[in-house]
């Protein structure tokens, strides 16, 4: 329950009138704190007793099938996949569902902000923390905006009024299915859109568009965005939509795809009838997303950012490129803790992405139950990086090693999993 998929969905379901409890033997501390703060704490153990009152158990694809609680729920016919609960929640309101390999959480958050500015009071179910909303949800009485996970292919069961697809990439190599499988599942999701489909630029956009049974707006065709300027964390854009719509906006998220994310969110808000001027202005009301190129603060005149982009080399590369655009005079120093399970398919791609920095500190690779080492990886994968890579002795030493390579005016960016990022952020910029 205390993960980025189920925690916001549980709170949204309760907002809609469901009686909700939950359990999680591990859980992400950030989401555990969020659930506790809204009065929905997760019980720390799994037990068949949780089903005694006739409750339906909702689980994700990563839940271990041998858990007695899951087995009991399955036998009783009271086991529901997270995606099926999401589909039920989406059916209660006019809805926007945002999926894709990269940027779906950011686009969903920006869409929410655009609808708030238009006075539509959206209910948002997001897979990332949004500080202005004090968590991964916004509980409103209007249309529903949801991030729709594409990782396990179950999104094919999710109907929406407006379907948004940011892009498609080989984002989940550890799950055993390929890009063609993902494209088919995303296509089925698109086929269930009732009002409109919005597609970001992708080599597979034509394939996905062919599934649509309604109007399609594509970035570069019906939708467009031109960067006017990008500096100091702000991106000024001119947005274009059908029927001669032209609006200017300022995006204050220092993300790698500000232009694309903004125009998809703008198009999604227009698809729900938003006033173009209000929607464009709303895009500028978000100033940070937790651990998405998030500005943590300064340390000895060094700007520090924390980014979850480690989960794919493309995110790391585009994140470093975004920092370079916004801070062209700064040296970029990257500190990276990879998952060992990602290094076999992506090690050399990580090395290429890290080459966008001026200096790199590499923490020892992490091994977790969620992302085990599927096959051996090349221990010298980082040797192909275009810049010198320093190897930290431990995770705890990594941040100080990075800071030691910084000079006043430089940028330090921390790439790691959420738990490590939380610890590293506190270490880099103590409260």
FIKE-121204 format. One record per residue (C-alpha): residue in one letter; y, z, x; residue number from 0. Coordinates in nm, 2 decimals. Last residue first. Layout:
BEGIN
+------+--------+--------+--------+-----+
: code :     yy :     zz :     xx : pos :
+------+--------+--------+--------+-----+
:    A :      Y :      Z :      X : NUM :
...
+------+--------+--------+--------+-----+
This chain:
BEGIN
+------+--------+--------+--------+-----+
: code :     yy :     zz :     xx : pos :
+------+--------+--------+--------+-----+
:    X :   2.13 :   0.74 :   1.85 : 430 :
:    X :   1.97 :   0.59 :   2.16 : 429 :
:    X :   2.03 :   0.22 :   2.21 : 428 :
:    X :   1.74 :   0.08 :   2.42 : 427 :
:    X :   1.49 :   0.36 :   2.35 : 426 :
:    X :   1.56 :   0.37 :   1.98 : 425 :
:    X :   1.52 :  -0.01 :   1.96 : 424 :
:    X :   1.20 :   0.01 :   2.17 : 423 :
:    X :   1.04 :   0.26 :   1.93 : 422 :
:    X :   1.12 :   0.06 :   1.62 : 421 :
:    X :   1.03 :  -0.27 :   1.79 : 420 :
:    X :   0.69 :  -0.13 :   1.89 : 419 :
:    X :   0.62 :  -0.05 :   1.53 : 418 :
:    X :   0.74 :  -0.38 :   1.40 : 417 :
:    X :   0.55 :  -0.61 :   1.65 : 416 :
:    X :   0.74 :  -0.73 :   1.95 : 415 :
:    X :   1.03 :  -0.93 :   2.09 : 414 :
:    X :   1.33 :  -0.74 :   2.23 : 413 :
:    X :   1.65 :  -0.93 :   2.30 : 412 :
:    X :   1.89 :  -0.82 :   2.57 : 411 :
:    X :   2.22 :  -1.01 :   2.58 : 410 :
:    X :   2.46 :  -1.00 :   2.88 : 409 :
:    X :   2.83 :  -0.91 :   2.89 : 408 :
:    X :   2.78 :  -0.63 :   3.14 : 407 :
:    X :   2.48 :  -0.71 :   3.36 : 406 :
:    X :   2.11 :  -0.70 :   3.26 : 405 :
:    X :   1.80 :  -0.70 :   3.48 : 404 :
:    X :   1.78 :  -0.32 :   3.48 : 403 :
:    X :   1.80 :  -0.33 :   3.10 : 402 :
:    X :   1.48 :  -0.53 :   3.08 : 401 :
:    X :   1.29 :  -0.29 :   3.31 : 400 :
:    X :   1.43 :   0.00 :   3.10 : 399 :
:    X :   1.29 :  -0.17 :   2.79 : 398 :
:    X :   0.94 :  -0.24 :   2.94 : 397 :
:    X :   0.86 :   0.10 :   3.09 : 396 :
:    X :   0.72 :   0.24 :   2.76 : 395 :
:    X :   0.50 :  -0.06 :   2.71 : 394 :
:    X :   0.35 :  -0.01 :   3.05 : 393 :
:    X :   0.36 :  -0.13 :   3.41 : 392 :
:    X :   0.61 :  -0.40 :   3.32 : 391 :
:    X :   0.54 :  -0.75 :   3.45 : 390 :
:    X :   0.84 :  -0.95 :   3.56 : 389 :
:    X :   0.85 :  -1.32 :   3.47 : 388 :
:    X :   1.06 :  -1.56 :   3.67 : 387 :
:    X :   1.20 :  -1.85 :   3.47 : 386 :
:    X :   1.04 :  -2.18 :   3.37 : 385 :
:    X :   0.73 :  -2.01 :   3.23 : 384 :
:    X :   0.41 :  -2.17 :   3.34 : 383 :
:    X :   0.29 :  -1.84 :   3.50 : 382 :
:    X :   0.29 :  -1.67 :   3.17 : 381 :
:    X :  -0.06 :  -1.78 :   3.07 : 380 :
:    X :  -0.21 :  -1.63 :   3.39 : 379 :
:    X :  -0.45 :  -1.41 :   3.21 : 378 :
:    X :  -0.59 :  -1.72 :   3.03 : 377 :
:    X :  -0.72 :  -1.60 :   2.69 : 376 :
:    X :  -1.07 :  -1.50 :   2.59 : 375 :
:    X :  -1.16 :  -1.56 :   2.23 : 374 :
:    X :  -1.09 :  -1.38 :   1.90 : 373 :
:    X :  -0.90 :  -1.09 :   2.05 : 372 :
:    X :  -0.84 :  -0.87 :   1.75 : 371 :
:    X :  -0.54 :  -0.91 :   1.52 : 370 :
:    X :  -0.56 :  -0.64 :   1.25 : 369 :
:    X :  -0.77 :  -0.40 :   1.45 : 368 :
:    X :  -0.51 :  -0.40 :   1.73 : 367 :
:    X :  -0.49 :  -0.51 :   2.10 : 366 :
:    X :  -0.15 :  -0.52 :   2.27 : 365 :
:    X :  -0.07 :  -0.73 :   2.57 : 364 :
:    X :   0.10 :  -0.54 :   2.86 : 363 :
:    X :   0.48 :  -0.57 :   2.85 : 362 :
:    X :   0.64 :  -0.89 :   2.99 : 361 :
:    X :   1.00 :  -0.88 :   3.12 : 360 :
:    X :   1.18 :  -1.21 :   3.12 : 359 :
:    X :   1.51 :  -1.34 :   3.28 : 358 :
:    X :   1.74 :  -1.63 :   3.19 : 357 :
:    X :   1.59 :  -1.69 :   2.85 : 356 :
:    X :   1.49 :  -2.03 :   2.71 : 355 :
:    X :   1.18 :  -2.02 :   2.94 : 354 :
:    X :   1.05 :  -1.76 :   2.70 : 353 :
:    X :   0.96 :  -2.04 :   2.46 : 352 :
:    X :   0.76 :  -2.23 :   2.72 : 351 :
:    X :   0.57 :  -1.92 :   2.81 : 350 :
:    X :   0.50 :  -1.85 :   2.45 : 349 :
:    X :   0.37 :  -2.20 :   2.40 : 348 :
:    X :   0.14 :  -2.15 :   2.71 : 347 :
:    X :  -0.01 :  -1.84 :   2.55 : 346 :
:    X :  -0.04 :  -1.98 :   2.19 : 345 :
:    X :  -0.41 :  -2.03 :   2.11 : 344 :
:    X :  -0.56 :  -1.78 :   2.34 : 343 :
:    X :  -0.26 :  -1.55 :   2.35 : 342 :
:    X :  -0.24 :  -1.46 :   1.98 : 341 :
:    X :  -0.52 :  -1.21 :   1.98 : 340 :
:    X :  -0.38 :  -1.03 :   2.28 : 339 :
:    X :  -0.07 :  -0.95 :   2.08 : 338 :
:    X :   0.24 :  -1.01 :   2.29 : 337 :
:    X :   0.50 :  -0.75 :   2.40 : 336 :
:    X :   0.81 :  -0.93 :   2.51 : 335 :
:    X :   1.14 :  -0.83 :   2.67 : 334 :
:    X :   1.39 :  -1.11 :   2.69 : 333 :
:    X :   1.71 :  -1.12 :   2.90 : 332 :
:    X :   1.97 :  -1.38 :   2.80 : 331 :
:    X :   2.28 :  -1.43 :   3.02 : 330 :
:    X :   2.60 :  -1.44 :   2.82 : 329 :
:    X :   2.86 :  -1.72 :   2.83 : 328 :
:    X :   2.71 :  -1.91 :   2.54 : 327 :
:    X :   2.69 :  -1.61 :   2.30 : 326 :
:    X :   2.64 :  -1.77 :   1.96 : 325 :
:    X :   2.47 :  -2.09 :   2.07 : 324 :
:    X :   2.25 :  -1.91 :   2.33 : 323 :
:    X :   2.15 :  -1.64 :   2.07 : 322 :
:    X :   2.04 :  -1.92 :   1.84 : 321 :
:    X :   1.84 :  -2.09 :   2.11 : 320 :
:    X :   1.67 :  -1.76 :   2.19 : 319 :
:    X :   1.57 :  -1.73 :   1.82 : 318 :
:    X :   1.46 :  -2.09 :   1.80 : 317 :
:    X :   1.22 :  -2.03 :   2.09 : 316 :
:    X :   1.09 :  -1.70 :   1.97 : 315 :
:    X :   1.04 :  -1.83 :   1.61 : 314 :
:    X :   0.86 :  -2.13 :   1.74 : 313 :
:    X :   0.63 :  -1.91 :   1.96 : 312 :
:    X :   0.50 :  -1.73 :   1.65 : 311 :
:    X :   0.46 :  -1.36 :   1.58 : 310 :
:    X :   0.70 :  -1.27 :   1.85 : 309 :
:    X :   0.98 :  -1.35 :   1.60 : 308 :
:    X :   0.99 :  -0.99 :   1.49 : 307 :
:    X :   1.33 :  -0.96 :   1.66 : 306 :
:    X :   1.54 :  -0.67 :   1.80 : 305 :
:    X :   1.88 :  -0.74 :   1.95 : 304 :
:    X :   2.08 :  -0.56 :   2.22 : 303 :
:    X :   2.43 :  -0.65 :   2.34 : 302 :
:    X :   2.49 :  -0.52 :   2.69 : 301 :
:    X :   2.82 :  -0.34 :   2.76 : 300 :
:    X :   2.64 :  -0.03 :   2.89 : 299 :
:    X :   2.41 :  -0.03 :   2.59 : 298 :
:    X :   2.54 :  -0.20 :   2.28 : 297 :
:    X :   2.40 :  -0.20 :   1.92 : 296 :
:    X :   2.08 :  -0.29 :   1.74 : 295 :
:    X :   2.19 :  -0.64 :   1.63 : 294 :
:    X :   1.89 :  -0.77 :   1.42 : 293 :
:    X :   1.74 :  -1.10 :   1.53 : 292 :
:    X :   1.51 :  -1.04 :   1.23 : 291 :
:    X :   1.41 :  -0.68 :   1.30 : 290 :
:    X :   1.58 :  -0.55 :   0.98 : 289 :
:    X :   1.79 :  -0.81 :   0.82 : 288 :
:    X :   2.16 :  -0.81 :   0.89 : 287 :
:    X :   2.50 :  -0.91 :   0.76 : 286 :
:    X :   2.42 :  -1.02 :   0.41 : 285 :
:    X :   2.74 :  -1.09 :   0.20 : 284 :
:    X :   2.80 :  -1.43 :   0.34 : 283 :
:    X :   2.54 :  -1.61 :   0.12 : 282 :
:    X :   2.72 :  -1.46 :  -0.18 : 281 :
:    X :   3.03 :  -1.68 :  -0.12 : 280 :
:    X :   2.82 :  -1.99 :  -0.15 : 279 :
:    X :   2.66 :  -1.87 :  -0.47 : 278 :
:    X :   3.00 :  -1.78 :  -0.62 : 277 :
:    X :   3.14 :  -2.12 :  -0.54 : 276 :
:    X :   2.84 :  -2.31 :  -0.67 : 275 :
:    X :   2.82 :  -2.12 :  -1.00 : 274 :
:    X :   2.46 :  -2.02 :  -1.05 : 273 :
:    X :   2.24 :  -2.20 :  -1.30 : 272 :
:    X :   1.90 :  -2.10 :  -1.18 : 271 :
:    X :   1.86 :  -2.42 :  -0.98 : 270 :
:    X :   2.20 :  -2.35 :  -0.83 : 269 :
:    X :   2.06 :  -2.03 :  -0.68 : 268 :
:    X :   1.76 :  -2.22 :  -0.53 : 267 :
:    X :   1.99 :  -2.48 :  -0.39 : 266 :
:    X :   2.21 :  -2.22 :  -0.22 : 265 :
:    X :   1.90 :  -2.05 :  -0.08 : 264 :
:    X :   1.77 :  -2.37 :   0.06 : 263 :
:    X :   2.12 :  -2.45 :   0.20 : 262 :
:    X :   2.15 :  -2.12 :   0.37 : 261 :
:    X :   1.80 :  -2.11 :   0.53 : 260 :
:    X :   1.85 :  -2.46 :   0.67 : 259 :
:    X :   2.19 :  -2.39 :   0.83 : 258 :
:    X :   2.10 :  -2.04 :   0.95 : 257 :
:    X :   1.77 :  -2.15 :   1.11 : 256 :
:    X :   1.74 :  -1.93 :   1.42 : 255 :
:    X :   1.89 :  -1.63 :   1.26 : 254 :
:    X :   2.22 :  -1.46 :   1.34 : 253 :
:    X :   2.28 :  -1.36 :   0.98 : 252 :
:    X :   2.65 :  -1.37 :   0.90 : 251 :
:    X :   2.65 :  -1.70 :   0.71 : 250 :
:    X :   3.00 :  -1.82 :   0.63 : 249 :
:    X :   3.03 :  -2.07 :   0.34 : 248 :
:    X :   3.20 :  -2.39 :   0.24 : 247 :
:    X :   3.11 :  -2.57 :  -0.08 : 246 :
:    X :   3.05 :  -2.93 :  -0.19 : 245 :
:    X :   2.87 :  -3.03 :  -0.52 : 244 :
:    X :   2.89 :  -3.40 :  -0.59 : 243 :
:    X :   2.63 :  -3.40 :  -0.86 : 242 :
:    X :   2.35 :  -3.30 :  -0.62 : 241 :
:    X :   2.40 :  -3.04 :  -0.34 : 240 :
:    X :   2.61 :  -3.02 :  -0.02 : 239 :
:    X :   2.69 :  -2.72 :   0.19 : 238 :
:    X :   2.96 :  -2.70 :   0.46 : 237 :
:    X :   2.88 :  -2.43 :   0.71 : 236 :
:    X :   3.04 :  -2.16 :   0.92 : 235 :
:    X :   2.79 :  -1.96 :   1.13 : 234 :
:    X :   2.88 :  -1.61 :   1.23 : 233 :
:    X :   2.71 :  -1.40 :   1.50 : 232 :
:    X :   2.98 :  -1.43 :   1.77 : 231 :
:    X :   3.00 :  -1.81 :   1.74 : 230 :
:    X :   2.87 :  -2.10 :   1.53 : 229 :
:    X :   3.11 :  -2.36 :   1.39 : 228 :
:    X :   3.13 :  -2.64 :   1.13 : 227 :
:    X :   2.75 :  -2.67 :   1.08 : 226 :
:    X :   2.67 :  -2.93 :   0.82 : 225 :
:    X :   2.44 :  -2.86 :   0.53 : 224 :
:    X :   2.25 :  -3.10 :   0.30 : 223 :
:    X :   2.06 :  -3.10 :  -0.02 : 222 :
:    X :   1.95 :  -3.41 :  -0.23 : 221 :
:    X :   1.84 :  -3.59 :   0.09 : 220 :
:    X :   1.84 :  -3.41 :   0.42 : 219 :
:    X :   1.70 :  -3.10 :   0.26 : 218 :
:    X :   1.48 :  -3.21 :  -0.02 : 217 :
:    X :   1.53 :  -3.15 :  -0.40 : 216 :
:    X :   1.23 :  -3.22 :  -0.61 : 215 :
:    X :   1.23 :  -3.25 :  -0.99 : 214 :
:    X :   0.90 :  -3.16 :  -1.17 : 213 :
:    X :   0.53 :  -3.22 :  -1.14 : 212 :
:    X :   0.52 :  -3.17 :  -0.77 : 211 :
:    X :   0.21 :  -3.23 :  -0.57 : 210 :
:    X :   0.35 :  -3.54 :  -0.40 : 209 :
:    X :   0.63 :  -3.33 :  -0.26 : 208 :
:    X :   0.38 :  -3.14 :  -0.04 : 207 :
:    X :   0.25 :  -3.46 :   0.13 : 206 :
:    X :   0.60 :  -3.60 :   0.17 : 205 :
:    X :   0.72 :  -3.27 :   0.32 : 204 :
:    X :   0.44 :  -3.27 :   0.58 : 203 :
:    X :   0.65 :  -3.37 :   0.88 : 202 :
:    X :   0.89 :  -3.10 :   0.77 : 201 :
:    X :   1.25 :  -3.07 :   0.65 : 200 :
:    X :   1.29 :  -2.80 :   0.39 : 199 :
:    X :   1.16 :  -2.85 :   0.04 : 198 :
:    X :   1.30 :  -2.74 :  -0.30 : 197 :
:    X :   1.09 :  -2.77 :  -0.61 : 196 :
:    X :   1.24 :  -2.75 :  -0.96 : 195 :
:    X :   1.18 :  -2.63 :  -1.32 : 194 :
:    X :   0.82 :  -2.55 :  -1.39 : 193 :
:    X :   0.67 :  -2.50 :  -1.04 : 192 :
:    X :   0.29 :  -2.50 :  -1.06 : 191 :
:    X :   0.24 :  -2.81 :  -0.85 : 190 :
:    X :   0.44 :  -2.65 :  -0.57 : 189 :
:    X :   0.18 :  -2.37 :  -0.54 : 188 :
:    X :  -0.09 :  -2.63 :  -0.54 : 187 :
:    X :   0.09 :  -2.81 :  -0.26 : 186 :
:    X :   0.12 :  -2.49 :  -0.06 : 185 :
:    X :  -0.26 :  -2.45 :  -0.09 : 184 :
:    X :  -0.32 :  -2.81 :   0.02 : 183 :
:    X :  -0.08 :  -2.78 :   0.31 : 182 :
:    X :  -0.24 :  -2.45 :   0.43 : 181 :
:    X :  -0.59 :  -2.61 :   0.43 : 180 :
:    X :  -0.45 :  -2.91 :   0.63 : 179 :
:    X :  -0.29 :  -2.66 :   0.87 : 178 :
:    X :  -0.62 :  -2.50 :   0.95 : 177 :
:    X :  -0.83 :  -2.21 :   0.84 : 176 :
:    X :  -1.00 :  -1.94 :   1.04 : 175 :
:    X :  -0.76 :  -1.65 :   0.99 : 174 :
:    X :  -0.67 :  -1.59 :   1.36 : 173 :
:    X :  -0.47 :  -1.91 :   1.39 : 172 :
:    X :  -0.22 :  -1.80 :   1.13 : 171 :
:    X :   0.11 :  -1.98 :   1.16 : 170 :
:    X :   0.00 :  -2.34 :   1.23 : 169 :
:    X :   0.32 :  -2.47 :   1.08 : 168 :
:    X :   0.46 :  -2.56 :   0.74 : 167 :
:    X :   0.83 :  -2.55 :   0.64 : 166 :
:    X :   1.08 :  -2.37 :   0.41 : 165 :
:    X :   0.90 :  -2.43 :   0.08 : 164 :
:    X :   1.09 :  -2.32 :  -0.23 : 163 :
:    X :   0.94 :  -2.32 :  -0.58 : 162 :
:    X :   1.16 :  -2.27 :  -0.88 : 161 :
:    X :   1.02 :  -2.17 :  -1.22 : 160 :
:    X :   0.72 :  -2.00 :  -1.06 : 159 :
:    X :   0.34 :  -2.00 :  -1.09 : 158 :
:    X :   0.12 :  -1.83 :  -0.82 : 157 :
:    X :  -0.25 :  -1.92 :  -0.80 : 156 :
:    X :  -0.21 :  -2.16 :  -0.51 : 155 :
:    X :  -0.05 :  -1.87 :  -0.33 : 154 :
:    X :  -0.40 :  -1.75 :  -0.24 : 153 :
:    X :  -0.41 :  -1.96 :   0.08 : 152 :
:    X :  -0.45 :  -1.64 :   0.30 : 151 :
:    X :  -0.13 :  -1.68 :   0.50 : 150 :
:    X :   0.10 :  -1.84 :   0.24 : 149 :
:    X :   0.28 :  -1.52 :   0.13 : 148 :
:    X :   0.53 :  -1.57 :  -0.15 : 147 :
:    X :   0.87 :  -1.40 :  -0.10 : 146 :
:    X :   1.00 :  -1.32 :  -0.45 : 145 :
:    X :   1.31 :  -1.37 :  -0.65 : 144 :
:    X :   1.31 :  -1.25 :  -1.01 : 143 :
:    X :   1.58 :  -1.33 :  -1.26 : 142 :
:    X :   1.79 :  -1.06 :  -1.42 : 141 :
:    X :   1.75 :  -0.69 :  -1.48 : 140 :
:    X :   1.78 :  -0.57 :  -1.13 : 139 :
:    X :   1.58 :  -0.37 :  -0.88 : 138 :
:    X :   1.64 :  -0.51 :  -0.53 : 137 :
:    X :   1.34 :  -0.47 :  -0.30 : 136 :
:    X :   1.25 :  -0.47 :   0.07 : 135 :
:    X :   1.46 :  -0.17 :   0.16 : 134 :
:    X :   1.81 :  -0.01 :   0.13 : 133 :
:    X :   1.95 :  -0.32 :  -0.06 : 132 :
:    X :   2.23 :  -0.36 :   0.21 : 131 :
:    X :   1.97 :  -0.28 :   0.48 : 130 :
:    X :   1.73 :  -0.56 :   0.38 : 129 :
:    X :   1.38 :  -0.48 :   0.50 : 128 :
:    X :   1.13 :  -0.76 :   0.50 : 127 :
:    X :   0.86 :  -0.91 :   0.27 : 126 :
:    X :   1.09 :  -0.93 :  -0.03 : 125 :
:    X :   1.04 :  -0.87 :  -0.40 : 124 :
:    X :   1.39 :  -0.91 :  -0.56 : 123 :
:    X :   1.50 :  -0.84 :  -0.92 : 122 :
:    X :   1.82 :  -1.03 :  -0.97 : 121 :
:    X :   2.15 :  -0.91 :  -1.13 : 120 :
:    X :   2.28 :  -1.25 :  -1.24 : 119 :
:    X :   2.64 :  -1.18 :  -1.15 : 118 :
:    X :   2.70 :  -1.49 :  -0.94 : 117 :
:    X :   2.74 :  -1.28 :  -0.63 : 116 :
:    X :   2.40 :  -1.11 :  -0.70 : 115 :
:    X :   2.25 :  -1.46 :  -0.74 : 114 :
:    X :   2.37 :  -1.56 :  -0.39 : 113 :
:    X :   2.25 :  -1.24 :  -0.24 : 112 :
:    X :   1.90 :  -1.28 :  -0.39 : 111 :
:    X :   1.89 :  -1.64 :  -0.26 : 110 :
:    X :   1.98 :  -1.51 :   0.08 : 109 :
:    X :   1.70 :  -1.25 :   0.07 : 108 :
:    X :   1.45 :  -1.51 :  -0.04 : 107 :
:    X :   1.57 :  -1.75 :   0.23 : 106 :
:    X :   1.53 :  -1.48 :   0.50 : 105 :
:    X :   1.19 :  -1.38 :   0.38 : 104 :
:    X :   1.07 :  -1.74 :   0.38 : 103 :
:    X :   1.21 :  -1.82 :   0.73 : 102 :
:    X :   0.90 :  -1.95 :   0.90 : 101 :
:    X :   0.55 :  -2.06 :   0.77 : 100 :
:    X :   0.66 :  -2.14 :   0.42 :  99 :
:    X :   0.70 :  -1.97 :   0.08 :  98 :
:    X :   0.98 :  -1.88 :  -0.16 :  97 :
:    X :   0.92 :  -1.81 :  -0.53 :  96 :
:    X :   1.21 :  -1.82 :  -0.77 :  95 :
:    X :   1.16 :  -1.68 :  -1.11 :  94 :
:    X :   1.26 :  -1.66 :  -1.47 :  93 :
:    X :   1.11 :  -1.32 :  -1.56 :  92 :
:    X :   0.79 :  -1.15 :  -1.66 :  91 :
:    X :   0.56 :  -1.42 :  -1.52 :  90 :
:    X :   0.67 :  -1.33 :  -1.16 :  89 :
:    X :   0.51 :  -0.99 :  -1.20 :  88 :
:    X :   0.18 :  -1.13 :  -1.32 :  87 :
:    X :   0.18 :  -1.38 :  -1.03 :  86 :
:    X :   0.25 :  -1.10 :  -0.78 :  85 :
:    X :  -0.04 :  -0.90 :  -0.93 :  84 :
:    X :  -0.26 :  -1.20 :  -0.88 :  83 :
:    X :  -0.14 :  -1.24 :  -0.52 :  82 :
:    X :  -0.22 :  -0.87 :  -0.44 :  81 :
:    X :  -0.58 :  -0.93 :  -0.54 :  80 :
:    X :  -0.70 :  -0.73 :  -0.84 :  79 :
:    X :  -1.01 :  -0.51 :  -0.87 :  78 :
:    X :  -1.09 :  -0.34 :  -1.20 :  77 :
:    X :  -1.42 :  -0.51 :  -1.29 :  76 :
:    X :  -1.60 :  -0.18 :  -1.26 :  75 :
:    X :  -1.82 :  -0.31 :  -0.98 :  74 :
:    X :  -1.52 :  -0.45 :  -0.79 :  73 :
:    X :  -1.33 :  -0.12 :  -0.83 :  72 :
:    X :  -1.63 :   0.08 :  -0.70 :  71 :
:    X :  -1.67 :  -0.16 :  -0.40 :  70 :
:    X :  -1.30 :  -0.14 :  -0.32 :  69 :
:    X :  -1.29 :   0.24 :  -0.33 :  68 :
:    X :  -1.62 :   0.25 :  -0.12 :  67 :
:    X :  -1.44 :   0.05 :   0.15 :  66 :
:    X :  -1.69 :  -0.23 :   0.26 :  65 :
:    X :  -1.45 :  -0.51 :   0.18 :  64 :
:    X :  -1.19 :  -0.39 :   0.44 :  63 :
:    X :  -0.85 :  -0.47 :   0.31 :  62 :
:    X :  -0.70 :  -0.77 :   0.50 :  61 :
:    X :  -0.69 :  -0.99 :   0.19 :  60 :
:    X :  -0.47 :  -0.75 :   0.00 :  59 :
:    X :  -0.57 :  -0.49 :  -0.25 :  58 :
:    X :  -0.48 :  -0.39 :  -0.61 :  57 :
:    X :  -0.70 :  -0.13 :  -0.78 :  56 :
:    X :  -0.69 :  -0.12 :  -1.16 :  55 :
:    X :  -0.67 :   0.24 :  -1.29 :  54 :
:    X :  -0.92 :   0.38 :  -1.54 :  53 :
:    X :  -0.82 :   0.75 :  -1.47 :  52 :
:    X :  -1.11 :   0.81 :  -1.23 :  51 :
:    X :  -1.01 :   0.51 :  -1.01 :  50 :
:    X :  -0.84 :   0.72 :  -0.74 :  49 :
:    X :  -1.15 :   0.93 :  -0.72 :  48 :
:    X :  -1.32 :   0.63 :  -0.54 :  47 :
:    X :  -1.13 :   0.75 :  -0.24 :  46 :
:    X :  -0.90 :   0.60 :   0.03 :  45 :
:    X :  -0.69 :   0.84 :   0.23 :  44 :
:    X :  -0.33 :   0.90 :   0.32 :  43 :
:    X :  -0.18 :   0.89 :  -0.04 :  42 :
:    X :   0.12 :   0.66 :  -0.04 :  41 :
:    X :   0.45 :   0.80 :  -0.16 :  40 :
:    X :   0.62 :   0.65 :  -0.46 :  39 :
:    X :   0.93 :   0.86 :  -0.50 :  38 :
:    X :   1.18 :   0.59 :  -0.39 :  37 :
:    X :   1.24 :   0.75 :  -0.05 :  36 :
:    X :   0.86 :   0.81 :   0.00 :  35 :
:    X :   0.80 :   0.44 :  -0.05 :  34 :
:    X :   1.07 :   0.35 :   0.21 :  33 :
:    X :   0.94 :   0.60 :   0.46 :  32 :
:    X :   0.59 :   0.46 :   0.43 :  31 :
:    X :   0.74 :   0.11 :   0.46 :  30 :
:    X :   0.90 :   0.19 :   0.80 :  29 :
:    X :   0.60 :   0.39 :   0.91 :  28 :
:    X :   0.37 :   0.09 :   0.85 :  27 :
:    X :   0.05 :   0.20 :   0.69 :  26 :
:    X :  -0.26 :   0.37 :   0.82 :  25 :
:    X :  -0.50 :   0.52 :   0.57 :  24 :
:    X :  -0.31 :   0.37 :   0.28 :  23 :
:    X :  -0.31 :   0.49 :  -0.08 :  22 :
:    X :  -0.12 :   0.40 :  -0.40 :  21 :
:    X :   0.01 :   0.51 :  -0.74 :  20 :
:    X :   0.18 :   0.30 :  -1.00 :  19 :
:    X :   0.22 :   0.33 :  -1.38 :  18 :
:    X :   0.36 :  -0.01 :  -1.47 :  17 :
:    X :   0.70 :  -0.04 :  -1.65 :  16 :
:    X :   0.88 :  -0.33 :  -1.49 :  15 :
:    X :   1.03 :  -0.11 :  -1.23 :  14 :
:    X :   0.68 :   0.02 :  -1.14 :  13 :
:    X :   0.57 :  -0.33 :  -1.08 :  12 :
:    X :   0.88 :  -0.39 :  -0.86 :  11 :
:    X :   0.80 :  -0.07 :  -0.65 :  10 :
:    X :   0.44 :  -0.18 :  -0.61 :   9 :
:    X :   0.54 :  -0.53 :  -0.51 :   8 :
:    X :   0.78 :  -0.39 :  -0.25 :   7 :
:    X :   0.50 :  -0.19 :  -0.08 :   6 :
:    X :   0.22 :  -0.44 :  -0.12 :   5 :
:    X :   0.33 :  -0.72 :   0.12 :   4 :
:    X :   0.53 :  -0.54 :   0.38 :   3 :
:    X :   0.27 :  -0.27 :   0.42 :   2 :
:    X :   0.24 :   0.08 :   0.28 :   1 :
:    X :   0.00 :   0.00 :   0.00 :   0 :
+------+--------+--------+--------+-----+
